[in-house]
Amino acid sequence: MDTISDFSGTAQTAMLRDYLSAAAGSSAIQRVRATGLAMWAVGGGRLLDVGCGNGEVARELSALLPDAEVTAVDHSADAIATAAGLHDGSRVTYEVGDVYDLPYPDGHFDGVRSERVLQHLADPDRAVAGMARVLRPGGRLCLIDTDWQSLQLDGSPERLHDGGMELFAEWQGKFRSVVSPPSGRTLRRRLVEAGLTDVRTEPVTLVFTDLDEARPVMPFGPEMFESVGMADRAAGWLADLDRAVADGTFLVTLTMWVAAGTR
Ligand SMILES: C[S@@+](CC[C@H](N)C(=O)[O-])C[C@H]1O[C@@H](n2cnc3c(N)ncnc32)[C@H](O)[C@@H]1O
Protein backbone atom coordinates (compact mmCIF):
# COMPACT_ATOMS: atom_id res chain seq x y z
CA MET A 1 0.00 0.00 0.00
CA ASP A 2 1.30 3.45 -0.74
CA THR A 3 1.65 4.34 2.92
CA ILE A 4 3.71 7.30 1.87
CA SER A 5 3.61 9.09 -1.42
CA ASP A 6 6.06 11.88 -1.20
CA PHE A 7 9.68 12.53 -0.35
CA SER A 8 9.85 15.19 2.34
CA GLY A 9 11.99 15.08 5.44
CA THR A 10 14.82 12.66 6.10
CA ALA A 11 12.84 9.84 7.72
CA GLN A 12 10.10 9.93 5.11
CA THR A 13 12.64 10.08 2.29
CA ALA A 14 14.32 6.92 3.52
CA MET A 15 10.96 5.19 4.05
CA LEU A 16 9.69 5.98 0.58
CA ARG A 17 13.01 5.05 -1.02
CA ASP A 18 12.93 1.65 0.72
CA TYR A 19 9.25 1.09 -0.02
CA LEU A 20 9.69 1.86 -3.73
CA SER A 21 12.82 -0.30 -3.94
CA ALA A 22 11.00 -3.24 -2.37
CA ALA A 23 8.10 -2.74 -4.79
CA ALA A 24 10.51 -2.62 -7.73
CA GLY A 25 11.89 -6.00 -6.62
CA SER A 26 8.42 -7.56 -6.43
CA SER A 27 7.60 -9.93 -9.29
CA ALA A 28 4.01 -8.65 -9.15
CA ILE A 29 5.10 -5.06 -9.85
CA GLN A 30 7.49 -6.30 -12.53
CA ARG A 31 4.50 -7.98 -14.23
CA VAL A 32 2.55 -4.72 -14.15
CA ARG A 33 5.53 -2.80 -15.58
CA ALA A 34 6.06 -5.37 -18.34
CA THR A 35 2.38 -5.01 -19.32
CA GLY A 36 2.87 -1.24 -19.37
CA LEU A 37 5.99 -1.42 -21.50
CA ALA A 38 4.26 -3.62 -24.10
CA MET A 39 1.23 -1.32 -24.25
CA TRP A 40 3.35 1.84 -24.36
CA ALA A 41 5.04 0.48 -27.52
CA VAL A 42 8.01 2.82 -27.61
CA GLY A 43 11.26 1.79 -29.23
CA GLY A 44 13.56 4.63 -28.25
CA GLY A 45 13.82 8.39 -28.70
CA ARG A 46 13.16 10.93 -25.95
CA LEU A 47 11.25 9.27 -23.09
CA LEU A 48 9.94 10.83 -19.87
CA ASP A 49 9.03 9.13 -16.57
CA VAL A 50 6.89 11.49 -14.50
CA GLY A 51 6.89 11.06 -10.70
CA CYS A 52 9.93 8.81 -11.11
CA GLY A 53 10.56 8.18 -7.40
CA ASN A 54 13.84 6.26 -7.14
CA GLY A 55 14.27 6.27 -10.93
CA GLU A 56 14.30 2.47 -11.22
CA VAL A 57 12.06 2.35 -14.27
CA ALA A 58 14.02 5.09 -16.02
CA ARG A 59 17.25 3.13 -15.62
CA GLU A 60 15.57 -0.09 -16.77
CA LEU A 61 14.25 1.67 -19.86
CA SER A 62 17.67 3.00 -20.68
CA ALA A 63 19.15 -0.51 -20.40
CA LEU A 64 16.36 -2.06 -22.49
CA LEU A 65 16.28 0.60 -25.21
CA PRO A 66 19.81 1.61 -26.21
CA ASP A 67 18.47 4.35 -28.52
CA ALA A 68 16.45 6.00 -25.76
CA GLU A 69 17.34 9.19 -23.92
CA VAL A 70 15.40 8.93 -20.70
CA THR A 71 14.42 11.82 -18.45
CA ALA A 72 13.24 11.03 -14.93
CA VAL A 73 11.29 13.89 -13.36
CA ASP A 74 9.77 14.28 -9.89
CA HIS A 75 8.47 17.33 -8.07
CA SER A 76 10.47 16.44 -5.00
CA ALA A 77 14.10 17.55 -4.87
CA ASP A 78 14.67 14.78 -2.29
CA ALA A 79 13.33 12.18 -4.72
CA ILE A 80 15.61 13.44 -7.46
CA ALA A 81 18.62 13.44 -5.12
CA THR A 82 17.76 9.85 -4.12
CA ALA A 83 17.29 8.76 -7.75
CA ALA A 84 20.53 10.45 -8.84
CA GLY A 85 22.31 8.76 -5.92
CA LEU A 86 21.23 5.37 -7.31
CA HIS A 87 22.43 6.24 -10.81
CA ASP A 88 24.23 3.40 -12.58
CA GLY A 89 25.79 5.21 -15.52
CA SER A 90 22.83 4.62 -17.88
CA ARG A 91 21.52 7.33 -20.23
CA VAL A 92 19.15 8.90 -17.71
CA THR A 93 18.81 12.56 -16.76
CA TYR A 94 17.18 13.37 -13.41
CA GLU A 95 15.28 16.62 -13.05
CA VAL A 96 13.00 18.36 -10.58
CA GLY A 97 9.65 19.24 -12.14
CA ASP A 98 5.95 19.27 -11.31
CA VAL A 99 3.53 17.26 -13.44
CA TYR A 100 1.21 20.28 -13.45
CA ASP A 101 3.90 22.46 -14.99
CA LEU A 102 6.48 20.24 -16.67
CA PRO A 103 9.61 22.21 -17.60
CA TYR A 104 9.67 21.05 -21.25
CA PRO A 105 8.44 22.51 -24.53
CA ASP A 106 5.29 21.23 -26.23
CA GLY A 107 5.79 18.00 -28.17
CA HIS A 108 9.30 17.41 -26.77
CA PHE A 109 9.02 13.67 -26.00
CA ASP A 110 8.36 10.55 -28.08
CA GLY A 111 6.91 8.76 -25.07
CA VAL A 112 5.73 9.75 -21.59
CA ARG A 113 4.85 7.41 -18.73
CA SER A 114 3.71 7.84 -15.14
CA GLU A 115 3.22 5.11 -12.54
CA ARG A 116 1.36 5.27 -9.20
CA VAL A 117 1.29 9.05 -9.23
CA LEU A 118 -2.25 10.08 -10.23
CA GLN A 119 -3.83 8.43 -7.15
CA HIS A 120 -2.02 11.06 -5.06
CA LEU A 121 -3.08 14.10 -7.08
CA ALA A 122 -5.98 16.47 -6.47
CA ASP A 123 -6.38 17.18 -10.19
CA PRO A 124 -5.40 14.10 -12.22
CA ASP A 125 -6.97 15.45 -15.43
CA ARG A 126 -4.75 18.52 -15.32
CA ALA A 127 -1.77 16.21 -14.81
CA VAL A 128 -2.76 14.09 -17.84
CA ALA A 129 -3.15 17.27 -19.93
CA GLY A 130 0.32 18.38 -18.81
CA MET A 131 1.84 15.06 -19.83
CA ALA A 132 0.00 15.07 -23.18
CA ARG A 133 1.29 18.59 -23.87
CA VAL A 134 4.95 17.53 -23.79
CA LEU A 135 4.28 14.54 -26.07
CA ARG A 136 4.84 14.88 -29.81
CA PRO A 137 1.90 14.12 -32.11
CA GLY A 138 1.97 10.34 -32.61
CA GLY A 139 3.81 9.81 -29.30
CA ARG A 140 2.40 7.48 -26.66
CA LEU A 141 1.38 8.24 -23.09
CA CYS A 142 1.30 5.27 -20.67
CA LEU A 143 -0.28 5.47 -17.22
CA ILE A 144 -0.16 2.86 -14.47
CA ASP A 145 -2.11 3.06 -11.25
CA THR A 146 -3.82 1.09 -8.51
CA ASP A 147 -7.55 0.68 -7.96
CA TRP A 148 -7.55 0.53 -4.16
CA GLN A 149 -11.29 -0.19 -4.20
CA SER A 150 -10.46 -3.58 -5.75
CA LEU A 151 -8.64 -4.69 -2.60
CA GLN A 152 -10.10 -8.01 -1.40
CA LEU A 153 -9.04 -10.28 1.42
CA ASP A 154 -9.86 -13.81 2.40
CA GLY A 155 -8.74 -16.20 5.09
CA SER A 156 -9.83 -17.61 8.40
CA PRO A 157 -11.54 -16.17 10.31
CA GLU A 158 -13.98 -14.97 7.67
CA ARG A 159 -14.29 -11.54 9.28
CA LEU A 160 -10.75 -10.85 8.01
CA HIS A 161 -12.15 -9.25 4.83
CA ASP A 162 -14.81 -7.00 6.32
CA GLY A 163 -12.62 -5.98 9.26
CA GLY A 164 -9.74 -5.20 6.92
CA MET A 165 -11.88 -3.13 4.54
CA GLU A 166 -13.24 -1.05 7.40
CA LEU A 167 -9.78 -0.40 8.81
CA PHE A 168 -8.27 0.47 5.42
CA ALA A 169 -11.04 2.91 4.62
CA GLU A 170 -10.48 4.64 7.96
CA TRP A 171 -6.70 4.54 7.56
CA GLN A 172 -6.86 6.04 4.07
CA GLY A 173 -9.12 8.81 5.30
CA LYS A 174 -6.68 9.65 8.08
CA PHE A 175 -3.45 9.22 6.18
CA ARG A 176 -4.65 11.28 3.20
CA SER A 177 -1.92 9.97 0.94
CA VAL A 178 -4.26 8.49 -1.64
CA VAL A 179 -6.61 11.22 -2.81
CA SER A 180 -8.29 9.05 -5.42
CA PRO A 181 -8.54 5.38 -4.33
CA PRO A 182 -10.11 4.06 -7.60
CA SER A 183 -7.52 5.86 -9.75
CA GLY A 184 -6.44 2.81 -11.76
CA ARG A 185 -9.78 2.14 -13.36
CA THR A 186 -10.20 5.84 -14.29
CA LEU A 187 -7.06 5.97 -16.44
CA ARG A 188 -8.73 5.00 -19.72
CA ARG A 189 -11.44 7.61 -19.27
CA ARG A 190 -8.87 10.31 -18.55
CA LEU A 191 -6.86 9.49 -21.67
CA VAL A 192 -10.01 9.53 -23.83
CA GLU A 193 -11.13 12.85 -22.33
CA ALA A 194 -7.65 14.32 -22.89
CA GLY A 195 -8.12 13.61 -26.61
CA LEU A 196 -5.70 10.70 -26.96
CA THR A 197 -6.51 8.08 -29.57
CA ASP A 198 -5.93 4.35 -29.91
CA VAL A 199 -6.50 4.12 -26.17
CA ARG A 200 -5.95 0.68 -24.70
CA THR A 201 -6.27 -0.52 -21.14
CA GLU A 202 -5.70 -3.70 -19.21
CA PRO A 203 -6.20 -4.72 -15.58
CA VAL A 204 -3.44 -6.67 -13.89
CA THR A 205 -4.71 -8.44 -10.81
CA LEU A 206 -2.13 -9.21 -8.17
CA VAL A 207 -2.83 -12.27 -6.02
CA PHE A 208 -0.81 -13.05 -2.94
CA THR A 209 -1.12 -16.00 -0.59
CA ASP A 210 2.19 -15.19 1.09
CA LEU A 211 2.12 -12.12 3.31
CA ASP A 212 5.84 -11.48 2.84
CA GLU A 213 5.35 -11.33 -0.93
CA ALA A 214 2.38 -8.99 -0.50
CA ARG A 215 4.17 -6.58 1.83
CA PRO A 216 6.21 -4.68 -0.80
CA VAL A 217 2.92 -3.71 -2.46
CA MET A 218 0.67 -3.68 0.60
CA PRO A 219 2.71 -3.44 3.80
CA PHE A 220 0.00 -4.71 6.15
CA GLY A 221 1.77 -4.11 9.38
CA PRO A 222 1.21 -2.47 12.74
CA GLU A 223 3.32 0.54 11.65
CA MET A 224 0.79 1.74 9.07
CA PHE A 225 -1.92 1.88 11.75
CA GLU A 226 0.42 3.29 14.41
CA SER A 227 1.29 6.20 12.10
CA VAL A 228 -2.31 7.47 12.31
CA GLY A 229 -3.04 6.54 15.93
CA MET A 230 -5.07 3.42 15.02
CA ALA A 231 -2.84 0.82 16.70
CA ASP A 232 -5.42 -0.16 19.32
CA ARG A 233 -8.29 -0.32 16.82
CA ALA A 234 -6.23 -2.51 14.48
CA ALA A 235 -4.82 -4.95 17.05
CA GLY A 236 -7.69 -7.46 16.77
CA TRP A 237 -7.58 -7.46 12.99
CA LEU A 238 -3.79 -7.87 12.95
CA ALA A 239 -4.23 -10.91 15.21
CA ASP A 240 -6.78 -12.32 12.72
CA LEU A 241 -4.26 -11.69 9.95
CA ASP A 242 -1.55 -13.58 11.86
CA ARG A 243 -3.96 -16.48 12.29
CA ALA A 244 -4.79 -16.64 8.58
CA VAL A 245 -1.09 -16.55 7.74
CA ALA A 246 -0.29 -19.25 10.30
CA ASP A 247 -3.01 -21.64 9.09
CA GLY A 248 -2.18 -21.02 5.41
CA THR A 249 -5.59 -19.52 4.44
CA PHE A 250 -4.42 -15.91 3.84
CA LEU A 251 -5.27 -14.43 0.43
CA VAL A 252 -5.23 -10.86 -0.85
CA THR A 253 -5.94 -9.51 -4.32
CA LEU A 254 -5.52 -6.04 -5.76
CA THR A 255 -5.98 -4.81 -9.31
CA MET A 256 -3.63 -2.37 -10.93
CA TRP A 257 -4.45 -0.85 -14.32
CA VAL A 258 -2.30 -0.03 -17.28
CA ALA A 259 -3.57 2.35 -19.97
CA ALA A 260 -1.93 3.95 -22.97
CA GLY A 261 -2.96 6.28 -25.77
CA THR A 262 -1.53 8.17 -28.72
CA ARG A 263 -1.38 11.95 -28.98
C1 LIG B 1 4.15 6.27 -5.04
S1 LIG B 1 5.49 7.17 -5.70
C2 LIG B 1 5.73 6.31 -7.27
C3 LIG B 1 7.13 6.43 -7.79
C4 LIG B 1 7.45 5.68 -9.09
N1 LIG B 1 6.62 6.16 -10.18
C5 LIG B 1 7.29 4.20 -8.94
O1 LIG B 1 6.32 3.65 -9.46
O2 LIG B 1 8.14 3.56 -8.28
C6 LIG B 1 4.76 8.70 -6.22
C7 LIG B 1 5.80 9.68 -6.75
O3 LIG B 1 5.12 10.78 -7.37
C8 LIG B 1 5.81 11.97 -7.03
N2 LIG B 1 4.88 13.08 -7.19
C9 LIG B 1 3.81 13.37 -6.41
N3 LIG B 1 3.20 14.50 -6.85
C10 LIG B 1 3.90 14.92 -7.95
C11 LIG B 1 3.78 16.04 -8.84
N4 LIG B 1 2.81 16.96 -8.66
N5 LIG B 1 4.66 16.16 -9.86
C12 LIG B 1 5.66 15.25 -10.01
N6 LIG B 1 5.84 14.19 -9.19
C13 LIG B 1 4.97 14.01 -8.17
C14 LIG B 1 6.28 11.73 -5.60
O4 LIG B 1 7.31 12.60 -5.19
C15 LIG B 1 6.71 10.27 -5.67
O5 LIG B 1 8.05 10.14 -6.05
PDBQT file of the ligand as one rigid body, heavy atoms in Angstrom, charges set to zero:
ROOT
HETATM    1  C1  LIG A 301       4.151   6.271  -5.038  1.00  0.00    +0.000 C 
HETATM    2  S1  LIG A 301       5.486   7.171  -5.704  1.00  0.00    +0.000 S 
HETATM    3  C2  LIG A 301       5.733   6.305  -7.271  1.00  0.00    +0.000 C 
HETATM    4  C3  LIG A 301       7.134   6.434  -7.788  1.00  0.00    +0.000 C 
HETATM    5  C4  LIG A 301       7.449   5.684  -9.092  1.00  0.00    +0.000 C 
HETATM    6  N1  LIG A 301       6.619   6.163 -10.178  1.00  0.00    +0.000 N 
HETATM    7  C5  LIG A 301       7.289   4.199  -8.935  1.00  0.00    +0.000 C 
HETATM    8  O1  LIG A 301       6.320   3.647  -9.460  1.00  0.00    +0.000 OA
HETATM    9  O2  LIG A 301       8.140   3.565  -8.284  1.00  0.00    +0.000 OA
HETATM   10  C6  LIG A 301       4.762   8.700  -6.222  1.00  0.00    +0.000 C 
HETATM   11  C7  LIG A 301       5.802   9.681  -6.750  1.00  0.00    +0.000 C 
HETATM   12  O3  LIG A 301       5.123  10.778  -7.366  1.00  0.00    +0.000 OA
HETATM   13  C8  LIG A 301       5.810  11.966  -7.032  1.00  0.00    +0.000 C 
HETATM   14  N2  LIG A 301       4.877  13.081  -7.191  1.00  0.00    +0.000 N 
HETATM   15  C9  LIG A 301       3.810  13.370  -6.414  1.00  0.00    +0.000 A 
HETATM   16  N3  LIG A 301       3.199  14.498  -6.851  1.00  0.00    +0.000 NA
HETATM   17  C10 LIG A 301       3.900  14.923  -7.949  1.00  0.00    +0.000 A 
HETATM   18  C11 LIG A 301       3.780  16.045  -8.837  1.00  0.00    +0.000 A 
HETATM   19  N4  LIG A 301       2.807  16.956  -8.659  1.00  0.00    +0.000 N 
HETATM   20  N5  LIG A 301       4.656  16.158  -9.856  1.00  0.00    +0.000 NA
HETATM   21  C12 LIG A 301       5.661  15.250 -10.015  1.00  0.00    +0.000 A 
HETATM   22  N6  LIG A 301       5.840  14.193  -9.191  1.00  0.00    +0.000 NA
HETATM   23  C13 LIG A 301       4.972  14.015  -8.170  1.00  0.00    +0.000 A 
HETATM   24  C14 LIG A 301       6.276  11.731  -5.596  1.00  0.00    +0.000 C 
HETATM   25  O4  LIG A 301       7.313  12.603  -5.189  1.00  0.00    +0.000 OA
HETATM   26  C15 LIG A 301       6.710  10.268  -5.673  1.00  0.00    +0.000 C 
HETATM   27  O5  LIG A 301       8.054  10.143  -6.054  1.00  0.00    +0.000 OA
ENDROOT
TORSDOF 0
